[in-house]
Amino acid sequence: MHASEQENRTVLITGASTGIGRVTASLLARNGFRVFGASRRMPKGSIDFEWIPLDVTSDHSARSCINSVLRRAGRIDVLINNAGSAVMGAEEEVPIKNAEKVFETNFFGLVRMTNAVLPSMRRKRNGFIINIGSMAAFLPLPFHGFHDASKAAVISYSEALRAELKPFGIKVVVVNPGIVSTHSKEELYKEGIVVEGKIEDYAPYEKKWLNAYMEGQARIGEKPEAIANAILKILHTKNPAPQYFVGSEKRALWATKFLPSSTIESFVARRFHIPKK
């Protein structure tokens, strides 16, 4: 792809009101892409990309968003599936309806947007889909299991999709961030689904987990800019790899390939203050 073609590419990114999505949308816009940022809520303050309302859990909203971009830009060269949700709590105490909400956003919302954009990409035999996964899909965290499971589903889905779309010249990549410094404790509760009807047996360990998680954000968490820069680099890569990992937790993932599972389990338990019987 020539430099002029790179600069004229149209990007649609979901979850663009805050965090990784907003930072990535702004970075790509400053680097010559025409960027449409989509989200349920309009971003606060001034933005340097075009905003479109979107609820990824709605078939109608997904189709309307894609059609709006196609009408305004004539094409969608890059879809970045970034919109996400989380639920915090022990797996036993998380109601199925809350777990379903997480999967509806993180997995089925991503599938919904992908299916809506693919007809136009297949017609022009070109396109780029970047799905935001998570390193926690490979090393799941306690009290975060349904989020991590939804990201594992994203990775498996993306691997199959990558193979299916190769004949049409459409690239599929997963970007797996580690811990990202985007939320205060208050924002984490506001953005995530907070479980009602807690089970008291878990309460002291969940509190310690949350404190350890927030400490990890402050100490080793990557800024959204790191993920945005990785995405920009990937978009200028001729033959991108299936997956990319962004964050210092890459070392921990590397260690899981060589250390016994019992050692990894003990490390996670110590890190998040989970007592062993």
HELIX and SHEET records of a PDB file:
HELIX    1   1 ALA A    3  GLU A    7  1                                   5    
HELIX    2   2 GLY A   19  ARG A   30  1                                  12    
HELIX    3   3 ASP A   59  ALA A   73  1                                  15    
HELIX    4   4 ILE A   96  PHE A  103  1                                   8    
HELIX    5   5 GLU A  104  PHE A  108  3                                   5    
HELIX    6   6 GLY A  109  LYS A  124  1                                  16    
HELIX    7   7 MET A  135  ALA A  137  5                                   3    
HELIX    8   8 GLY A  145  LEU A  165  1                                  21    
HELIX    9   9 LYS A  166  PHE A  168  5                                   3    
HELIX   10  10 LYS A  185  GLU A  191  1                                   7    
HELIX   11  11 GLU A  200  TYR A  202  5                                   3    
HELIX   12  12 ALA A  203  ILE A  220  1                                  18    
HELIX   13  13 PRO A  224  LEU A  235  1                                  12    
HELIX   14  14 LYS A  250  THR A  256  1                                   7    
HELIX   15  15 SER A  261  ARG A  271  1                                  11    
SHEET    1   A 7 GLU A  50  PRO A  53  0                                        
SHEET    2   A 7 ARG A  34  SER A  39  1                                        
SHEET    3   A 7 THR A  10  THR A  14  1                                        
SHEET    4   A 7 VAL A  78  ASN A  81  1                                        
SHEET    5   A 7 GLY A 127  ILE A 132  1                                        
SHEET    6   A 7 ILE A 170  PRO A 177  1                                        
SHEET    7   A 7 GLN A 243  VAL A 246  1                                        
SHEET    1   B 2 VAL A  87  MET A  88  0                                        
SHEET    2   B 2 ILE A 193  VAL A 194  1                                        
END                                                                             
